[in-house]
Amino acid sequence: MKNILTLLAVIALVSPAYAGPGHDHGESAFAGGGAPVTHFELNEAQMQNLDIRFEPVQRLPIQDTVDMLTFTELLPEKHATISPRFGGKIVDIAVKVGQEVDKGQRVATLEPVSVGNSNVVLTAPMSGFVVSLPAGVGEIIDPGGTIMEIGDPSQMLLRGVLYETPDITKIDIGQSAHAHLDIAPERELIGKVQRINRAIDPQSRTFSIYALIETPKGDISPGLQGRMEIATGKDDPVLAVPKRAVLGEMGTFFVYVIDGLEVERRDVMLGAKSGQHIEIKEGVELGEQVVTQGNYQLKYISVGGVHTHDHGPGEDHHDHENHEDAHADHGHDDHEGHDHHDHHNDGAE
């Protein structure tokens, strides 16, 4: 609610009623049809209210990546199921879910169904932790039934879920993978693509890509969710901006370039993306400042009707002050006969 009130307040500041004397608020200045203006000017109060922040266009080494949803999984060779070769009754379970176990440690005791046979002690086939305990004391287990599962988390798999797009053709075994899990977004997990399941899932229409990561602390659990990027291109220096500076959709993207208090909306052509930055092939120059915070609000303000100055070639911005004085001397009142309602865009994207 606070952000909405701030946005409404700033729009009010740049509305025709606030623009002051000396300006012609025609259709070119306030595009009531919803077409965004490309140049406009803010004042210090608007900059502060929108908390405008910006960063320079830089030349950075960016390697093209494919981004996807990912989940952590145990390696098949580091995941064991404890199952008896004969039927029996569970008389004791010595461990709990999540508990660490050592290879050879007693984990359960089984009383065979056959009369006269002594109890059998079941031990952990590997070191790790107890993943699940589907059975309980007193239950009768058939031969091959699952008593518990044990996993070794010293290595894990990241299973990437990639939708049916041409990106699947860019991925190959051995490529670098970087992931951030939702429970620890500041921690980066690094690995390499181990295998690719190119048989698409018929229900979800997705491919599975598996990357192997080293987790010597064993502190990554299976089933966690996050995002994974797989590097698929060369690491070349290119013009780049933070991803959060880029707005748009459906193949049309733009940024806001700011110089002092003057703002310009620029259409851009995107290229490779990696980490928090994205390549800009066309639309900006090295060193220009692009808005990285407050740009979303600028999009709606510019569509809704920001007071703009259409500067011709060689025209000085300060010349408008002289025009204002001239209008003021002639007693021009911008507010008379000015239908504000016509200039508001009710459907700004």
Secondary structure, 3 states (H helix, E strand, C coil): CHHHHHHHHHHHHCCHHHHCCCCCCCCCCCCCCCCCCCEEECCHHHHHHCCCEEEECEEEEECCEEEEEEEEEECHHHEEEECCCCCEEEEEECCCCCCEECCCCEEEEEEECCCCCCCEEEECCCCEEEEECCCCCCCEECCCCCCEEEECCCEEEEEEEEECCHHHHHCCCCCEEEEEECCEEEEEEEEEEEEEECCCCCCCCEEEEEEEEECCCCCCCCCCEEEEEEECCCCEEEEEEEHHHCEEECCEEEEEEEECCEEEEEEEEEEEEECCEEEEEECCCCCCEEEEECHHHHHHHHHHHCCCCCCCCCCCCCHHHHHHHHHHHCCCCCCCCCCHHHHCCCCCC
